[in-house]
Amino acid sequence: MQQDIQEITRKVEEKSRYTKKLKDEIGKIVVGQNYLIERLLIGILANGHILVEGVPGLAKTTAVKTLAHAIDTIFKRIQFTPDLLPADLIGTQIYLPSTGDFTVKKGPLFGNIILADEINRAPAKVQSALLEAMQERQVTIGEHTFKLEEPFLVMATQNPIEQEGTYPLPEAQVDRFMLKLRVTYPNKQEEKEIMQRIANRTTIPINPVTTPAEIIESREVVDQIYIDDKLKDYIVDLVFATREPKAYGIDLEDMIAYGASPRASIYLNQAAKAYAFLQGRGYVTPQDIKSIGLDVLRHRVLLTYEAEAEELTSDDIVIKIFDNVEVP
């Protein structure tokens, strides 16, 4: 077993070298936001989608666009608005009078890295048009079904402070996002650097430092990363503690309306492996699970009115669960 782990670690060290170059290349454009950049890499390595919550002006769009250029992939930005139609995402069939046939015009979902900007500004029928693409990695237009090219990552953003004219995301769709991130303001030094860069009006070119093929090869290595059975049990215990907190001696029964779905266990396992890959390790540690756990669980724990009355957030609940579930 020890030999196997050493072999996997050797593969990880070899295959993960480009990730530092990737972070450095993105850092040429994006000041700070290391948390966001690292989570974007985890999402693309673990083959999951990301929901980002943050006020305007925090470089969310810039970060994901720069990532796409650095990986040399196709980037598409979709601005979600109340009048958007499903066809505006997936495409439509166009009638050709000259031949009497229909031809398919593909929509902006046919890319590698998709930014769904302010996703909660579009009605449910448009949001649901994303579901097939996110889950099945395919799009159906009329009678034709098209496979989407890998890697395929949807990063959706929503504004936490302005709720007028927004539509809550369906729970089924929220659950399909591997990670939900909360992006905060830069510190003073970072903001000064941002201000100086914009004032200088310098254009910094982004060079591709890896390829989609290398990302897909890295995913195969991520899948091989060793995770001990005790850590698998730990992941399952964390998820079950969101459903049955009393069984784990945690006094949260009146605070949780619904616990995390089985996708939480699947995604926490995958994300922990991707996190270990970024650290250059061929095995998962309990700290890997703790480091990524809040991002995987925060949007899967639904609170009761009582919890909201006490001004508790899902983050508070998840942190309490991590503090009380025994670490192997």
Buried (B, 14 or more C-beta within 10 A) or exposed (E): EEEEBEEBBEBBEEBBEBBEEBBEBBBEBBBBBEEBBBBBBBBBBBBBBBBBBBEEEBBBBBBBBBBBBBBBBBBBBBEBBEEBBBBBBBBBBEEEEEEEEBEBEEBBBBBBBBBBBBBBBBBEEBBBBBEBBBEEEEBEBEEEEBEBEBBBBBBBBBBEEEEEEBBEBEEEBBBBBBBBBBBEEBEEEBEEBBEEEEEEEEEEEBEEBBEBEBBEEBBEBBEBBBBBEEBBEBBBBBBBBBBEBEEBEBEBEEBBEEBBBEBBBBBBBBBBBBBBBBBBBBBBBBEBBBBBBBBBBBBBBBBBEEBEEEEBBBEBBBBBBBEBBEEE
